[in-house]
């Protein structure tokens, strides 16, 4: 099995107002007891923290690391009077000061109001591959499956205290950036790097690590990095997303070993499929990247399971994060924030029946 790792981004919220609060620097100073090879970082805004697992040999090890990382962040945040909220977008937002880090300051200078309230959090899955050219070939195989990965992971239905109607409002926020959405098809790592450098030269990316494509060769690690998923409610949800991603990457590696290159897809159809997945999750229509027509979302989920082999992957049919957020929000947005904070380090989360 390929190695696997996950980066989880979280929001920090004030336990009284339940609005995002800029305490990341103080929280991170208190974090200790992380698993070997794991790290905790800040993100674009001081309302966000990230836990990055070490390189894991299997999903059991990954689950252990993610659970330990969440617990360490929750304990550190509690000491600073903050909640750790596992949601792709904040339920209740608030103005925050600009970041002090030089790179993040350059990002805010470039994107201005576009990032002033950009508290979006994702779950990034890394799967080990032999080299960057292989990573590009794998990403080409992943392109039609990225919308279904998003549909399974939607966990950001609320923004500014209101239900947006989307399963993943984070994806809508992210789509406003250049270099976002489904990745183009590239013939090699060199072609990919040339395209990224061109966007930097155009002045729309601050550096080559700034692309928002939903899958890419990692700029830092020998991995394929899949960044389509919203931050998961629980560690088990994050592991489930990693399991699906891992299965897709391993199937792609098998196809490449057998000489099967990825087919081309209409980029506008892939963009439509991504938008539809963000809007409806697994509940409504989806766009079939192969035929370019609308189909029920469960049809594509079943196709994904068949594609990777039923013995390699079994999806439980559990409710998505967006489903659970809407159920918890029946008592108001403050109650939803409390529920998310409680669910962060529990198996399922209070008030949610086991699937």
C-alpha positions in Angstrom: 0.0 0.0 0.0 1.1 3.5 -0.7 2.0 5.8 2.2 -0.6 8.3 3.2 -0.9 11.5 5.2 -3.5 14.2 5.9 -3.5 17.9 6.6 -6.5 19.1 8.5 -7.4 22.8 8.8 -9.6 24.0 11.6 -11.2 27.2 12.8 -10.9 28.8 16.2 -14.0 30.3 17.7 -14.7 32.3 20.8 -16.8 30.1 23.3 -19.0 33.1 24.2 -19.8 34.7 20.8 -19.1 31.5 18.8 -17.5 33.8 16.2 -14.1 33.1 14.7 -11.3 34.5 16.9 -7.7 35.3 16.0 -5.8 33.2 18.6 -3.8 30.8 16.4 -0.4 32.1 17.4 -1.1 31.7 21.1 -2.8 28.3 20.6 0.1 26.9 18.6 2.6 27.9 21.3 0.7 25.6 23.7 0.5 22.5 21.5 2.5 19.5 22.7 2.4 15.7 22.6 2.0 15.5 18.8 2.7 12.1 17.2 6.1 11.4 15.7 6.5 13.3 12.4 3.4 15.3 12.8 3.2 19.1 13.0 0.8 21.9 13.9 0.9 25.1 11.8 -0.9 28.4 11.3 -2.8 29.1 8.1 -3.6 32.2 6.1 -5.6 34.0 8.9 -4.9 33.9 12.6 -8.4 32.3 13.1 -7.1 29.0 11.6 -4.8 26.2 12.7 -3.6 23.1 10.8 -2.6 19.7 11.9 -0.4 17.7 9.5 0.1 14.0 10.2 3.3 12.3 9.7 3.9 9.8 6.9 1.6 6.8 7.7 2.0 3.3 6.5 -1.7 2.5 6.8 -5.1 3.9 7.6 -5.0 2.7 11.2 -1.9 4.6 11.9 -3.4 7.7 10.2 -6.5 7.5 12.4 -4.4 7.3 15.5 -2.4 10.4 14.4 -5.4 12.5 13.4 -7.1 11.7 16.7 -4.0 12.6 18.7 -3.5 15.8 16.7 -7.1 16.9 17.2 -6.9 16.3 20.9 -3.7 18.2 21.2 -5.2 21.2 19.4 -8.4 21.1 21.4 -6.4 21.0 24.7 -4.2 23.9 23.6 -7.1 26.0 22.4 -9.0 25.3 25.6 -6.1 26.7 27.6 -6.4 29.9 25.5 -10.2 30.1 25.9 -11.0 29.0 22.3 -12.9 26.3 20.6 -11.6 24.2 17.7 -14.3 24.0 15.0 -14.1 21.4 12.3 -16.0 23.1 9.4 -15.0 24.1 5.9 -16.4 27.6 6.5 -17.2 29.5 9.8 -20.8 29.4 10.9 -20.3 32.9 12.5 -17.6 35.1 11.1 -15.9 38.3 12.5 -13.4 40.8 11.3 -9.8 39.8 12.0 -6.5 41.6 11.7 -4.3 40.9 8.7 -1.6 38.3 9.1 1.9 39.2 10.2 3.8 36.6 8.3 5.6 37.9 5.2 4.3 35.4 2.8 0.7 35.7 4.1 1.0 39.5 4.0 2.0 39.2 0.3 -1.1 37.1 -0.3 -3.4 39.5 1.4 -1.8 42.4 -0.5 -2.4 40.7 -3.8 -6.0 39.4 -3.2 -7.2 42.3 -1.0 -10.9 41.9 -0.1 -11.0 38.5 -1.6 -9.2 37.1 1.4 -10.3 39.5 4.1 -12.9 37.1 5.3 -11.5 33.9 3.8 -11.6 31.5 6.8 -12.0 28.4 4.6 -10.6 25.0 5.8 -9.9 21.9 3.9 -8.8 18.3 4.4 -5.8 17.6 2.2 -4.8 14.0 1.5 -1.3 13.1 0.4 -0.5 9.8 -1.2 3.1 8.7 -1.9 4.2 8.2 -5.5 7.6 7.4 -7.0 8.2 10.7 -8.7 6.6 14.0 -10.0 6.0 12.7 -13.5 4.1 9.8 -12.0 2.2 12.3 -9.8 1.1 14.2 -12.9 -0.1 11.0 -14.6 -2.0 10.0 -11.5 -3.7 13.4 -11.2 -4.8 13.0 -14.8 -6.6 9.8 -13.8 -8.1 11.5 -10.7 -9.7 14.4 -12.6 -13.1 12.8 -13.3 -13.4 11.6 -9.7 -12.7 14.8 -7.9 -16.3 16.1 -8.0 -17.5 12.8 -6.4 -14.8 13.1 -3.7 -16.1 16.6 -3.0 -19.8 15.4 -2.9 -18.8 12.8 -0.3 -17.0 15.4 1.9 -19.3 18.5 1.9 -19.1 20.1 5.3 -19.6 23.8 4.9 -23.2 24.7 4.4 -23.3 27.8 6.6 -21.7 31.3 6.2 -22.5 34.4 8.3 -25.1 32.5 10.3 -27.1 31.5 7.3 -27.6 28.3 5.3 -26.1 29.0 1.9 -28.1 26.2 0.3 -24.7 24.6 -0.7 -23.1 21.5 0.8 -19.7 23.1 0.3 -19.7 26.9 0.5 -15.9 26.6 0.9 -15.7 25.4 -2.7 -17.6 28.5 -3.9 -15.3 30.8 -2.0 -12.2 29.0 -3.3 -13.4 29.1 -6.9 -12.9 32.8 -7.0 -9.1 32.4 -7.1 -7.0 32.0 -10.3 -5.5 28.5 -10.5 -8.5 26.9 -8.8 -11.0 24.1 -9.6 -10.2 20.9 -11.5 -6.6 20.7 -12.7 -5.8 20.9 -16.4 -4.5 17.8 -18.0 -0.7 17.9 -18.2 1.7 15.6 -20.2 4.5 15.9 -17.7 5.7 17.6 -14.5 7.7 20.0 -16.6 4.6 21.1 -18.5 2.8 21.5 -15.1 5.6 23.6 -13.7 5.7 25.8 -16.8 1.9 26.5 -16.5 2.3 27.4 -12.8 5.3 29.6 -13.5 3.2 31.4 -16.1 0.5 32.2 -13.6 3.2 33.6 -11.3 4.6 35.7 -14.1 1.1 36.9 -14.8 1.0 38.3 -11.3 -2.0 36.3 -10.2 -0.2 33.9 -7.9 2.3 35.0 -5.3 4.5 31.9 -5.8 4.4 28.4 -7.3 3.0 26.9 -4.1 -0.1 29.1 -4.3 -2.2 27.1 -6.9 -5.7 26.2 -5.8 -6.2 23.2 -8.2 -8.0 20.4 -6.5 -5.2 17.9 -7.1 -1.6 18.4 -7.8 1.9 17.1 -7.3 2.8 18.4 -3.8 5.4 21.3 -4.0 7.0 20.0 -0.8 6.6 16.2 -0.6 6.9 13.2 -3.0 3.1 12.8 -3.1 0.0 13.5 -5.0 -1.9 16.1 -3.0 -5.7 16.0 -3.2 -7.3 19.1 -1.8 -10.9 18.8 -2.8 -12.5 17.8 0.6 -13.9 20.2 3.2 -12.4 19.7 6.7 -14.1 16.7 8.2 -16.3 16.8 11.3 -14.5 13.8 12.9 -11.1 12.1 12.5 -13.0 9.0 11.2 -14.6 11.1 8.5 -11.1 12.4 7.5 -9.8 8.8 7.4 -12.7 7.8 5.2 -11.9 10.6 2.7 -8.2 9.4 2.8 -9.3 5.8 2.2 -11.3 6.8 -0.9 -8.4 9.0 -2.2 -5.8 6.3 -1.5 -7.9 3.7 -3.4 -8.2 6.0 -6.4 -4.5 6.7 -6.5 -3.6 3.0 -6.2 -6.0 2.2 -9.0 -4.4 4.9 -11.1 -1.0 3.5 -10.5 -2.3 0.1 -11.5 -3.7 1.6 -14.7 -0.4 3.3 -15.5 1.6 0.1 -14.9 -0.7 -1.6 -17.4 -0.1 1.2 -20.0 -3.6 2.8 -19.6 -3.3 6.5 -19.8 -6.0 8.8 -18.6 -8.6 9.9 -21.1 -9.2 13.6 -21.8 -12.3 15.3 -20.4 -14.0 18.5 -21.3 -12.8 21.1 -18.7 -16.1 22.9 -18.6 -17.9 19.7 -17.9 -15.5 19.0 -15.0 -16.1 22.5 -13.7 -19.9 22.0 -13.9 -19.5 18.6 -12.1 -17.5 20.4 -9.3 -20.1 23.1 -8.9 -22.9 20.6 -8.8 -21.1 18.6 -6.2 -20.6 21.7 -4.1 -24.2 22.6 -4.4 -25.9 19.3 -3.8 -23.4 16.9 -2.2 -24.7 13.4 -2.6 -28.4 14.5 -2.4 -29.3 15.8 -5.8 -28.2 15.8 -9.4 -24.6 15.3 -10.4 -22.8 15.8 -13.7 -21.3 12.7 -15.3 -17.8 13.7 -16.6 -17.9 10.9 -19.2 -21.2 11.6 -20.8 -21.6 15.3 -19.9 -25.2 14.9 -18.7 -26.9 15.1 -15.3 -27.2 11.9 -13.4 -28.2 11.1 -9.7 -25.2 11.6 -7.4 -25.4 8.0 -6.0 -24.8 6.7 -9.6 -21.3 8.3 -9.6 -20.6 7.1 -6.0 -21.4 3.5 -7.0 -19.3 3.9 -10.1 -16.4 5.1 -8.0 -16.7 2.0 -5.7 -16.8 -0.3 -8.7 -13.8 1.5 -10.3 -11.5 0.9 -7.3 -12.9 -2.5 -6.5 -15.6 -3.3 -3.9 -13.2 -5.3 -1.7 -10.7 -2.4 -1.6 -13.2 0.3 -0.5 -16.6 0.2 1.2 -18.5 3.4 1.8 -20.8 3.3 4.9 -23.5 5.6 3.6 -23.1 7.8 6.7 -24.6 11.3 6.5 -22.2 14.0 5.2 -20.9 16.8 7.4 -23.4 19.1 5.7 -26.3 16.8 6.7 -25.1 16.8 10.3 -24.5 20.5 10.5 -28.0 21.3 9.3 -29.5 18.9 11.9 -27.4 20.5 14.7 -28.4 24.0 13.4 -32.1 23.5 14.2 -31.3 25.0 17.6 -29.5 28.0 16.1 -26.0 28.9 14.8 -24.5 29.1 18.3 -25.7 25.6 19.1 -24.2 24.4 15.8 -20.8 25.8 16.7 -21.0 24.1 20.1 -21.9 20.8 18.4 -19.0 21.1 15.9 -16.5 21.8 18.7 -17.8 18.8 20.7 -17.8 16.5 17.6 -14.1 17.4 16.8 -12.7 14.8 19.2 -15.6 12.3 19.5 -16.4 9.4 17.3 -19.5 10.8 15.8 -20.6 13.9 17.7 -23.3 14.5 20.3 -26.9 14.3 19.1 -26.0 12.4 15.9 -27.1 8.8 15.6 -24.6 6.2 14.4 -25.1 5.5 10.7 
